[in-house]
Amino acid sequence: MKKILAVDDSVSIRKSISFILSNEGYEVVEAEDGQDGLNKAKAEKFELVITDINMPNMDGIQFIKELRQLPDYKFAAIIALTTENQQSKMMEGKEAGATGWIVKPFDSEKLVAVVKKVIG
């Protein structure tokens, strides 16, 4: 079973990602911010990381940069999730190492389609 790390400071968003992807047969672990996400990513290996950009303690951009430093996540799939459809944030995310981008609010079909495209 493929494991996904969902990092978002919003409980409802995390639960929603978890619910949608668990129903598709993925195992989802939740983290509440970048620091929490980093600790969980170091503890076990995930095929995919879905992260919010605007979070307390460590934002998504910094989190992606830190993840990319870890050998297990050098080439792992990382999807940035944000309410911002600003080009500058997208570029920043890409430069940090994000593989893809989903703008909130997203629907379950879109989320599932992106995840399947990225990790099968």
C-alpha positions in Angstrom: 0.0 0.0 0.0 1.4 3.4 -1.0 1.9 5.9 1.9 1.1 9.5 1.6 2.0 12.3 4.1 -0.6 15.1 4.3 0.7 18.3 5.8 -1.7 21.1 6.6 -2.5 23.2 9.6 -6.2 22.9 8.9 -7.7 19.8 10.5 -10.6 19.8 8.1 -8.3 19.8 5.0 -6.1 17.0 6.5 -9.2 14.9 7.3 -10.6 15.6 3.9 -7.3 14.5 2.1 -7.1 11.5 4.4 -10.7 10.4 3.8 -10.6 10.8 0.0 -7.2 9.0 -0.4 -7.9 6.3 2.1 -11.0 5.4 0.1 -8.8 5.0 -2.9 -6.6 2.5 -1.1 -3.7 4.7 0.0 -2.4 4.9 3.6 -2.4 8.5 4.8 -0.5 10.0 7.7 -1.3 13.5 8.8 1.0 16.3 10.0 0.0 19.7 11.3 2.8 21.8 10.0 6.2 21.6 8.3 8.1 20.7 11.4 5.7 17.9 12.3 5.8 16.8 8.7 9.6 16.7 8.6 9.7 14.6 11.8 7.2 12.1 10.3 9.0 12.0 7.0 12.3 11.2 8.8 10.5 8.4 10.8 9.0 6.6 7.8 9.2 6.6 4.0 6.3 8.1 2.0 5.7 7.8 -1.7 4.1 11.2 -1.9 4.0 14.3 0.3 1.1 16.7 -0.1 1.8 20.0 1.7 0.0 23.3 2.3 2.1 26.4 1.7 0.9 28.8 4.4 1.5 27.1 7.8 2.8 28.2 11.2 6.2 27.0 12.6 7.6 26.0 9.2 5.8 27.0 6.0 5.4 24.7 3.0 8.3 26.2 1.0 10.8 25.7 3.8 9.4 22.2 4.4 9.9 21.2 0.8 13.5 22.6 0.8 14.2 20.6 4.0 12.6 17.4 2.6 14.7 17.6 -0.5 17.8 17.5 1.7 16.9 14.0 2.9 18.2 11.1 0.7 14.7 9.4 0.7 13.0 12.5 -0.6 15.5 13.8 -3.2 13.3 12.5 -6.0 10.0 11.8 -4.1 6.8 13.3 -5.4 5.8 16.5 -3.5 2.5 18.3 -4.3 2.0 21.8 -2.9 -1.6 22.7 -1.8 -2.6 26.3 -1.5 -5.4 28.8 -1.8 -3.0 31.1 -3.6 -3.1 31.0 -7.4 -0.3 33.5 -7.5 2.5 32.8 -10.0 5.2 33.9 -7.6 4.2 31.3 -5.0 4.0 28.6 -7.6 7.5 29.6 -8.9 8.8 29.6 -5.3 7.3 26.1 -4.8 8.8 24.8 -8.0 12.2 26.2 -7.1 12.0 24.6 -3.7 11.3 21.3 -5.4 7.5 20.8 -5.6 6.6 18.3 -8.3 3.0 19.6 -8.7 0.4 22.0 -7.5 -3.2 21.9 -6.4 -5.2 25.1 -5.7 -7.7 24.9 -2.8 -10.6 24.4 -2.7 -10.1 21.2 -4.7 -12.6 18.4 -5.4 -12.0 14.8 -4.7 -11.8 13.8 -8.4 -9.0 16.3 -9.0 -7.0 15.2 -5.9 -7.3 11.5 -6.8 -6.4 12.2 -10.5 -3.3 14.1 -9.5 -2.2 11.5 -7.0 -2.8 8.6 -9.4 -0.8 10.5 -12.1 2.1 11.1 -9.8 2.4 7.8 -7.9 -0.1 5.4 -9.6 
